Amino acid sequence: MDSTKNSCTSISSSAELSRVLATHGYIAKPETANVLYLALRLQKPLLLEGPPGAGKTQVAKILSDALQMPLIRLQCYEGIDEAKALYHWNEPLQRSALEFSRQTSPAESQSSWSELKRQLYSTDFLIPGPILRALQSDSRAVLLIDEVDKAGPSFEAFLLEILSDFQVSIPQLGTVVAKYRPIVVLTSNAQRKLTDALRGRCFLLWMNYPAPDQEIEIITTHAPEFKSQLAAQAARFTAAVRHLGMAKPPAIRESLDWIDALTLLGATELTAEMVSATLPVLLKTREDIDRAAGHVALLLQRSRC
């Protein structure tokens, strides 16, 4: 049995999983760790839903690191089709092979047209996409289907066979069944309602921005040298910024970039000058920066509560 398969079954509780994730820098709330644990042990796809920047994609990356499994990522977008996700044929190579066959075989060649087609549509000419790579992987992998809400209902319907039976059907090759069932993580920014059929095949975990107490823990794990008092102030400041109705509220990764910037500048406390100098690290649109700049005094007051 493959060793990567045992890495999930060897974790005996959600508390143990939480500790494993923490050693890789991910601080999971108990309810998050519990759903992750159940999905891993029961081999069910996991749907992570929540606002952009809440750390959904990071869950798949951390699971890959913590469980020592390869991460295979399918980035969804409007108009994505099966060919991008599953496989496509290497048409230039097929044409070259066909031309080579014509030049090297005499007209009376015994090779039939059906035999030639069989050769041209063999695995030698198949370019696997992320989903097929995950199913054919020689070890268990983490398959991340990122931002599935950007795709349409027809693409969700295509995913159902994979999420239910961990297999896909390829007309020229037949049914491809997973060598090792991948850990499937889907993310959605909740920009549209997903179909009931897709939801019904997954365990759901709603992920929001961390509460200040949790973000303090994330900050101190990310930057142990960061003073606890300043970490608390920075976490409360970021939480207050997210409640200002920003076009793009700061994601966790942007919060940690801001911590790195404050550390580099030698900050010992948040001041109006320090905040103004580093707002472009925390916020990503001109409008959001201007809005925060106009409320610095209020944000600093809230950060000290």
C-alpha positions in Angstrom: 0.0 0.0 0.0 1.3 3.5 -0.9 2.7 5.4 2.0 0.8 8.6 1.2 -2.4 6.7 1.6 -1.5 5.9 5.1 -0.7 9.5 6.0 -4.5 10.2 6.3 -5.5 7.1 8.1 -2.7 7.5 10.6 -4.3 10.8 11.8 -6.7 9.6 14.5 -8.6 12.7 15.5 -9.4 16.3 14.4 -7.2 17.5 17.3 -4.3 15.6 15.9 -4.9 17.0 12.4 -5.1 20.5 13.9 -1.6 19.9 15.5 -0.2 18.6 12.2 -1.5 21.6 10.3 -0.1 24.0 13.0 3.4 22.5 12.5 3.0 23.6 8.9 1.9 27.1 9.8 -1.8 26.8 9.4 -4.0 27.6 12.4 -7.4 25.9 12.1 -10.4 26.6 14.2 -11.8 23.4 15.9 -14.8 23.3 13.6 -12.6 23.6 10.6 -10.3 20.9 11.7 -13.2 18.6 12.5 -14.7 18.9 9.0 -11.3 18.5 7.4 -10.7 15.3 9.4 -14.1 13.8 8.5 -13.5 14.5 4.8 -10.1 13.0 4.8 -11.1 9.8 6.7 -14.3 9.3 4.8 -12.7 10.2 1.5 -15.3 12.8 0.6 -14.7 15.9 -1.6 -14.5 19.1 0.5 -16.2 22.3 -0.7 -14.7 25.4 0.9 -16.9 28.4 0.4 -16.4 32.0 1.5 -15.2 35.5 0.5 -12.0 35.9 -1.6 -8.9 35.9 0.6 -10.3 33.9 3.5 -7.6 31.2 3.1 -9.6 28.6 1.2 -6.9 27.8 -1.4 -4.3 27.7 1.4 -6.1 24.8 2.9 -5.3 22.6 -0.1 -1.7 23.7 -0.2 -1.2 23.0 3.5 -2.8 19.6 3.3 -0.4 18.8 0.4 2.6 19.9 2.5 1.4 18.3 5.8 0.4 14.9 4.2 3.4 15.0 1.8 1.2 14.6 -1.3 1.6 16.3 -4.6 -0.8 19.2 -5.2 -2.5 19.2 -8.6 -4.5 22.4 -9.3 -7.3 23.1 -11.7 -8.0 26.9 -11.9 -11.5 27.4 -13.0 -12.7 30.4 -15.1 -15.6 31.5 -17.2 -15.9 29.3 -20.2 -13.6 26.5 -19.0 -14.5 23.1 -20.7 -13.7 19.5 -20.2 -10.7 19.6 -22.5 -8.9 22.0 -20.2 -9.7 20.0 -17.1 -9.5 16.5 -18.3 -7.4 15.9 -21.4 -6.8 17.0 -25.0 -5.2 15.3 -28.0 -1.8 16.4 -29.2 -3.0 17.3 -32.7 0.4 18.5 -34.1 2.0 15.2 -33.0 -0.9 13.3 -34.5 -0.5 15.1 -37.8 3.2 14.4 -37.8 2.6 10.7 -37.1 0.0 10.5 -39.9 2.4 12.2 -42.4 5.2 9.9 -41.3 2.9 6.8 -41.8 2.1 8.0 -45.3 5.7 8.5 -46.2 7.0 5.2 -44.8 4.2 2.8 -45.7 3.5 1.6 -49.2 0.1 2.1 -50.7 -0.7 -1.5 -50.2 0.1 -1.3 -46.5 -1.7 -3.9 -44.5 -2.4 -1.4 -41.8 -6.1 -0.6 -41.8 -7.6 2.8 -41.3 -9.1 1.6 -38.0 -5.7 0.5 -36.8 -4.2 3.8 -37.7 -6.9 5.6 -35.8 -6.3 3.4 -32.8 -2.7 4.3 -32.8 -3.4 8.0 -33.2 -5.8 8.0 -30.3 -3.6 6.1 -27.9 -2.1 7.4 -24.7 1.1 8.4 -26.7 -0.9 11.3 -28.1 -2.9 12.2 -25.0 -2.1 15.3 -23.0 -3.6 14.9 -19.6 -5.2 17.8 -17.8 -5.2 18.3 -14.0 -8.1 15.9 -13.3 -6.7 13.1 -15.3 -3.2 13.6 -13.8 -4.8 13.3 -10.3 -6.6 10.1 -11.3 -3.5 8.5 -12.9 -1.0 9.7 -10.2 1.2 6.9 -8.9 0.7 8.2 -5.4 -2.3 9.8 -3.7 -2.5 13.5 -4.6 -4.5 16.6 -3.4 -6.7 17.8 -6.3 -7.6 21.5 -5.9 -10.5 22.6 -8.1 -10.2 26.4 -7.4 -13.0 28.9 -7.8 -15.5 26.5 -9.2 -18.2 29.1 -9.0 -16.5 30.9 -12.0 -17.4 27.9 -14.2 -21.0 27.1 -15.2 -23.5 24.4 -14.3 -22.5 22.3 -17.3 -19.0 22.1 -16.0 -20.3 21.2 -12.6 -22.2 18.4 -14.2 -19.0 17.1 -15.8 -17.4 17.0 -12.3 -20.1 14.8 -10.8 -18.7 11.5 -12.0 -15.3 12.4 -10.6 -16.7 13.5 -7.3 -18.9 10.4 -6.9 -16.9 7.6 -8.4 -13.3 9.0 -8.8 -13.3 8.0 -12.4 -13.8 9.6 -15.9 -14.9 8.2 -19.2 -12.8 8.9 -22.3 -14.5 7.7 -25.5 -11.3 6.4 -27.2 -9.8 4.8 -24.1 -12.8 3.8 -21.9 -13.2 4.5 -18.2 -10.2 5.6 -16.2 -10.5 4.8 -12.6 -8.3 6.5 -10.0 -5.2 4.5 -9.0 -5.4 6.2 -5.6 -8.4 8.3 -4.6 -7.2 11.9 -4.6 -8.1 14.3 -1.8 -10.4 16.7 -3.6 -10.8 20.3 -2.4 -13.1 22.6 -4.2 -13.2 26.3 -3.5 -15.9 28.9 -4.2 -16.1 32.6 -3.6 -19.9 32.3 -3.5 -20.3 34.6 -6.5 -23.1 32.4 -7.7 -25.1 29.5 -6.3 -23.7 26.1 -7.0 -25.9 23.2 -8.1 -27.5 20.9 -5.5 -26.0 17.9 -7.4 -22.4 19.2 -6.8 -23.1 20.3 -3.2 -24.6 16.9 -2.4 -21.4 15.1 -3.2 -19.2 17.3 -0.9 -18.7 18.1 2.7 -19.2 21.9 3.1 -17.0 24.2 5.1 -17.9 27.9 5.2 -14.7 30.0 5.6 -14.8 33.6 6.6 -12.0 36.0 7.5 -10.5 35.0 10.9 -11.6 36.7 14.1 -9.0 38.9 15.6 -8.0 36.3 18.2 -7.4 33.7 15.5 -5.6 36.2 13.4 -3.3 37.1 16.3 -2.3 33.4 16.4 -1.8 33.3 12.7 0.4 36.4 12.9 2.6 35.1 15.7 2.9 31.8 14.0 4.0 33.5 10.8 6.3 36.0 12.5 7.4 34.7 16.0 9.5 37.8 16.5 6.5 40.0 16.2 5.5 41.3 19.7 2.2 40.0 21.0 0.9 43.4 21.8 1.6 44.7 18.3 0.2 41.5 16.8 -3.0 42.1 18.6 -3.2 45.7 17.5 -2.5 44.7 13.8 -5.1 42.0 13.9 -7.8 44.3 15.3 -6.8 47.0 12.8 -7.1 44.6 9.9 -10.5 43.4 11.2 -11.7 47.0 11.4 -10.5 47.7 7.8 -12.5 44.7 6.6 -15.7 46.2 8.1 -15.3 49.5 6.2 -17.0 48.1 3.1 -13.9 47.8 1.0 -14.1 46.8 -2.6 -11.4 44.2 -1.9 -11.0 43.5 1.8 -7.5 42.5 2.8 -7.0 38.7 2.4 -5.0 36.8 5.0 -2.0 36.7 2.7 -2.1 40.5 2.4 -2.4 40.8 6.2 0.8 38.7 6.5 2.5 40.8 3.9 1.7 43.8 6.0 3.2 42.2 9.0 6.3 41.5 7.1 6.4 45.2 6.0 5.9 46.4 9.6 8.7 44.1 10.8 11.1 45.3 8.1 10.4 48.9 9.1 11.0 48.1 12.7 7.5 49.0 13.9 7.0 48.7 17.7 3.5 50.1 17.6 0.9 51.2 15.1 1.0 54.9 14.4 -0.8 57.1 11.9 2.5 57.6 10.1 3.4 53.9 10.0 -0.1 53.0 8.8 -0.1 55.6 6.1 3.3 54.4 4.8 2.2 50.8 4.6 -1.5 50.9 3.5 -0.6 50.0 -0.2 0.8 46.7 1.2 -2.5 45.9 3.0 -5.0 47.2 0.4 -5.0 46.7 -3.4 -7.2 49.4 -4.9 -6.8 53.1 -5.0 -10.3 53.6 -3.7 -9.8 51.3 -0.7 -6.5 53.0 0.2 -8.2 56.4 0.1 -11.1 55.2 2.2 -8.8 53.7 4.8 -6.5 56.8 4.8 -9.6 58.9 5.6 -10.4 56.8 8.7 -6.9 56.1 10.1 -7.6 57.7 13.4 -10.8 55.7 13.9 -9.1 52.5 12.8 -6.3 53.0 15.2 -8.7 53.7 18.0 -10.5 50.4 17.2 -7.2 48.6 17.1 -6.4 49.6 20.7 -9.7 48.4 22.1 
